[in-house]
């Protein structure tokens, strides 16, 4: 009679543990953390260990003596096996919901691609795994532009493979060359990578010239022309490696460093002001006073 409540308690705990691991497995399968075959194997091992513990090892440990010692040894080995299998998933289960909640990914909408997990892998220094996750999403949504742009960015920024990123951006631009938002963004990114990562002003200018050809006599073409003027030649690249950042997007809220050229500009005549098209705080243009 005394064994019935104990067995019932063990059954309840075992069921609760299985439900918890089931939730972890469902989430891992949906996010592709584990393959279905691997999850089945983990479940089989976990079920066997749980059944043996609740219905055999607890009874052996209660008998005392050698049986209790033997039960402790088996439980230690089984606990280590469970830890190896489930601790990574449990840690991810604890920490990921906070990030996923703000990223909108805890219950991701299957009608649109989900890149929060890929971005998380990238932040953790796993660009190859991030690319694999993006490819999985693109298999479901082959025409998604965001995924292709993110993939190109990882290839260029993280893996330094600008030639692969260039092919990806070519596909984005060719998909809809008349898109006045995507094509300029893609080609300006490519120009930046050509100059900043490859150190090739010629290829950077070629990307911007292509943009001018797509949108002639437009504000987009005017902006591309201004960017071309900011591209340094090779001699300047050798003298000033920082000039590789001439086409890099400017960060908001960055502090402006006051230099001797700034002070001279304030006291000189005619009036000198910063040119938003120039790169660096030491370059100025002359603005004639007309009023």
C-alpha positions as CSV (number, residue, x, y, z in Angstrom):
1,X,0.0,0.0,0.0
2,X,2.9,2.3,0.7
3,X,4.3,1.8,-2.7
4,X,1.3,3.0,-4.6
5,X,1.6,6.7,-3.6
6,X,5.4,6.6,-4.3
7,X,4.9,5.0,-7.8
8,X,2.1,7.5,-8.5
9,X,4.4,10.4,-7.5
10,X,7.1,9.0,-9.8
11,X,4.7,8.6,-12.7
12,X,3.6,12.3,-12.3
13,X,7.1,13.6,-12.2
14,X,8.1,11.4,-15.1
15,X,5.1,12.7,-17.2
16,X,5.9,16.3,-16.3
17,X,9.5,15.8,-17.4
18,X,8.4,14.2,-20.7
19,X,6.0,17.1,-21.4
20,X,8.8,19.6,-20.7
21,X,11.2,17.8,-23.0
22,X,8.5,17.5,-25.6
23,X,8.2,21.2,-25.7
24,X,11.9,21.5,-26.1
25,X,11.9,19.0,-28.8
26,X,9.1,20.7,-30.7
27,X,10.9,24.0,-30.6
28,X,14.2,22.5,-31.6
29,X,12.6,20.7,-34.5
30,X,10.8,23.9,-35.6
31,X,14.0,25.9,-35.4
32,X,16.1,23.1,-36.9
33,X,18.4,22.8,-33.9
34,X,18.2,19.0,-34.2
35,X,17.3,16.6,-36.9
36,X,14.2,14.5,-36.5
37,X,16.3,11.3,-36.2
38,X,18.5,12.8,-33.5
39,X,15.5,13.9,-31.6
40,X,13.9,10.4,-31.7
41,X,17.1,8.9,-30.4
42,X,17.3,11.4,-27.6
43,X,13.7,10.7,-26.7
44,X,14.3,7.0,-26.7
45,X,17.3,7.2,-24.4
46,X,15.6,9.7,-22.1
47,X,12.5,7.5,-21.8
48,X,14.5,4.4,-20.9
49,X,16.5,6.3,-18.3
50,X,13.4,7.9,-16.8
51,X,11.6,4.6,-16.6
52,X,14.5,2.8,-15.0
53,X,15.0,5.6,-12.5
54,X,11.5,6.0,-11.3
55,X,10.5,2.4,-11.3
56,X,13.7,0.5,-10.4
57,X,16.6,2.7,-9.1
58,X,14.4,4.4,-6.5
59,X,13.4,1.1,-5.1
60,X,17.0,-0.1,-5.1
61,X,18.2,3.0,-3.3
62,X,15.6,2.5,-0.6
63,X,17.0,-1.0,0.2
64,X,20.3,0.3,1.3
65,X,23.7,-1.4,1.3
66,X,25.2,-2.5,-2.0
67,X,22.0,-2.1,-3.9
68,X,21.8,1.6,-2.9
69,X,25.5,2.1,-3.9
70,X,24.9,0.4,-7.3
71,X,21.8,2.6,-7.9
72,X,23.8,5.8,-7.2
73,X,26.5,4.8,-9.6
74,X,23.9,4.0,-12.4
75,X,22.1,7.3,-11.6
76,X,25.3,9.2,-11.9
77,X,26.1,7.8,-15.3
78,X,22.5,8.3,-16.5
79,X,22.4,11.8,-15.2
80,X,25.6,12.7,-17.1
81,X,24.2,11.2,-20.3
82,X,21.0,13.3,-19.9
83,X,23.0,16.4,-19.2
84,X,25.0,15.9,-22.4
85,X,21.8,15.5,-24.4
86,X,19.6,18.1,-22.9
87,X,21.6,20.9,-21.2
88,X,22.2,22.9,-24.4
89,X,18.5,22.7,-25.3
90,X,17.5,23.7,-21.8
91,X,19.9,26.7,-21.7
92,X,18.6,27.8,-25.1
93,X,15.0,27.3,-23.8
94,X,15.8,29.6,-20.9
95,X,17.6,32.4,-22.7
96,X,16.1,32.4,-26.2
97,X,12.5,33.3,-25.3
98,X,13.6,36.8,-24.2
99,X,15.4,37.5,-27.5
100,X,12.7,35.7,-29.5
101,X,9.9,37.6,-27.9
102,X,11.3,40.9,-28.9
103,X,12.2,39.6,-32.3
104,X,8.8,38.1,-32.9
105,X,10.1,34.6,-33.1
106,X,8.8,32.6,-30.1
107,X,5.8,31.6,-32.2
108,X,7.0,32.5,-35.6
109,X,4.6,33.2,-38.4
110,X,5.0,30.4,-40.9
111,X,3.6,32.6,-43.7
112,X,6.8,34.7,-43.8
113,X,10.5,34.0,-43.4
114,X,12.1,34.0,-39.9
115,X,15.7,35.3,-39.7
116,X,16.0,36.0,-35.9
117,X,17.7,32.6,-35.3
118,X,20.1,33.2,-38.2
119,X,21.0,36.6,-36.8
120,X,21.5,35.1,-33.4
121,X,24.0,32.6,-34.8
122,X,25.8,35.3,-36.6
123,X,26.2,37.3,-33.4
124,X,27.5,34.2,-31.6
125,X,30.3,34.0,-34.2
126,X,28.8,31.2,-36.3
127,X,28.4,32.7,-39.8
128,X,28.4,29.3,-41.6
129,X,25.5,28.1,-39.5
130,X,23.7,31.4,-40.0
131,X,24.0,30.9,-43.8
132,X,22.6,27.4,-43.5
133,X,19.6,28.7,-41.6
134,X,19.0,31.5,-44.2
135,X,19.1,28.9,-46.9
136,X,16.4,26.9,-45.1
137,X,14.2,30.0,-45.1
138,X,14.9,30.8,-48.7
139,X,13.9,27.3,-49.7
140,X,10.5,28.1,-48.4
141,X,10.5,31.7,-49.6
142,X,12.8,31.8,-52.7
143,X,11.9,35.4,-53.7
144,X,12.5,37.0,-50.3
145,X,14.9,39.9,-50.7
146,X,15.7,40.4,-47.0
147,X,17.2,36.9,-46.8
148,X,19.3,37.4,-49.9
149,X,20.6,40.8,-48.6
150,X,21.4,39.3,-45.2
151,X,23.2,36.4,-46.8
152,X,25.3,38.7,-48.9
153,X,26.1,40.8,-45.8
154,X,27.4,37.8,-43.9
155,X,29.4,36.6,-46.9
156,X,31.1,40.0,-47.2
157,X,31.3,41.3,-43.6
158,X,31.9,38.0,-41.7
159,X,33.6,35.7,-44.2
160,X,35.3,38.4,-46.3
161,X,34.0,36.8,-49.5
162,X,33.0,39.8,-51.5
163,X,32.9,38.0,-54.8
164,X,30.2,35.7,-53.5
165,X,28.3,38.6,-52.0
166,X,28.5,40.4,-55.3
167,X,26.8,37.5,-57.1
168,X,24.0,37.5,-54.5
169,X,23.5,41.2,-54.9
170,X,23.5,40.9,-58.7
171,X,20.6,38.4,-58.3
172,X,18.8,40.9,-56.1
173,X,19.2,43.8,-58.5
174,X,18.3,41.7,-61.6
175,X,15.1,40.4,-59.8
176,X,13.7,43.9,-60.1
177,X,16.0,46.5,-61.6
178,X,13.3,49.2,-61.4
179,X,12.9,48.9,-57.7
180,X,14.1,52.4,-56.5
181,X,14.7,51.2,-53.0
182,X,16.3,47.7,-53.2
183,X,18.6,48.2,-56.2
184,X,20.3,51.4,-54.8
185,X,20.7,49.9,-51.4
186,X,22.3,46.7,-52.8
187,X,24.7,48.5,-55.2
188,X,25.8,51.0,-52.6
189,X,26.5,48.1,-50.2
190,X,28.5,46.4,-52.9
191,X,30.5,49.6,-53.6
192,X,31.3,49.9,-49.9
193,X,32.5,46.3,-49.7
194,X,34.5,46.6,-52.9
195,X,36.4,49.6,-51.4
196,X,36.5,48.8,-47.7
197,X,37.1,45.0,-47.8
198,X,38.7,44.4,-51.2
199,X,40.5,47.8,-51.4
200,X,39.5,48.2,-55.0
201,X,38.3,51.7,-55.9
202,X,37.8,50.7,-59.6
203,X,35.3,48.0,-58.7
204,X,33.6,50.3,-56.2
205,X,33.1,52.9,-58.9
206,X,31.8,50.3,-61.3
207,X,29.1,49.4,-58.9
208,X,28.0,53.0,-58.6
209,X,28.2,53.5,-62.3
210,X,25.8,50.6,-62.7
211,X,23.5,52.4,-60.4
212,X,23.7,55.6,-62.5
213,X,22.9,53.5,-65.6
214,X,19.8,52.0,-64.0
215,X,18.4,55.4,-62.8
216,X,19.8,58.1,-65.1
217,X,19.0,61.7,-64.5
218,X,17.5,61.0,-61.1
219,X,18.3,61.8,-57.5
220,X,19.6,58.3,-57.2
221,X,22.1,59.0,-60.0
222,X,23.1,62.3,-58.4
223,X,23.8,60.6,-55.1
224,X,25.8,57.9,-56.8
225,X,27.8,60.6,-58.6
226,X,28.6,62.2,-55.2
227,X,29.7,58.9,-53.8
228,X,32.0,58.4,-56.7
229,X,33.7,61.7,-55.9
230,X,34.4,60.4,-52.4
231,X,36.3,57.3,-53.7
232,X,40.0,57.6,-53.1
233,X,42.6,56.6,-55.6
234,X,45.0,53.7,-54.9
235,X,47.9,56.0,-53.9
236,X,45.7,57.6,-51.2
237,X,44.6,54.1,-50.1
238,X,48.2,53.2,-49.5
239,X,48.9,56.4,-47.6
240,X,45.7,56.4,-45.6
241,X,44.2,53.0,-44.9
242,X,41.3,54.7,-43.2
243,X,40.1,56.1,-46.5
244,X,38.7,52.6,-47.3
245,X,35.7,53.7,-45.2
246,X,34.9,56.5,-47.6
247,X,31.7,54.8,-48.7
248,X,30.8,53.2,-45.3
249,X,27.4,54.3,-43.9
250,X,27.9,57.0,-41.2
251,X,27.0,56.0,-37.7
252,X,24.4,58.2,-36.0
253,X,25.5,60.0,-32.8
254,X,29.2,59.7,-33.6
255,X,31.3,62.4,-32.0
256,X,33.0,64.9,-34.2
257,X,36.7,65.4,-33.5
258,X,38.0,69.0,-33.7
259,X,41.3,69.2,-35.6
260,X,43.6,72.0,-36.5
261,X,41.9,72.1,-39.9
262,X,38.6,72.8,-38.2
263,X,40.1,75.7,-36.2
264,X,41.7,77.2,-39.3
265,X,38.4,76.9,-41.2
266,X,36.6,78.9,-38.5
267,X,38.9,81.8,-38.7
268,X,39.5,81.9,-42.4
269,X,37.6,83.8,-45.2
270,X,35.7,83.0,-47.3
271,X,33.4,80.9,-45.0
272,X,34.3,77.2,-44.9
273,X,31.8,74.5,-44.0
274,X,31.7,70.8,-43.8
275,X,30.8,69.0,-47.0
276,X,28.4,66.2,-46.3
277,X,29.8,64.4,-49.4
278,X,33.4,64.3,-48.1
279,X,34.8,61.6,-45.9
280,X,36.5,62.6,-42.7
281,X,36.6,65.7,-40.6
282,X,39.6,67.2,-42.3
283,X,38.1,67.8,-45.8
284,X,36.1,70.9,-46.5
285,X,34.6,72.8,-49.4
286,X,34.4,76.5,-49.9
287,X,31.0,78.1,-49.9
288,X,30.8,81.6,-51.3
289,X,28.8,84.1,-49.4
290,X,25.9,85.4,-51.6
291,X,23.9,87.2,-48.9
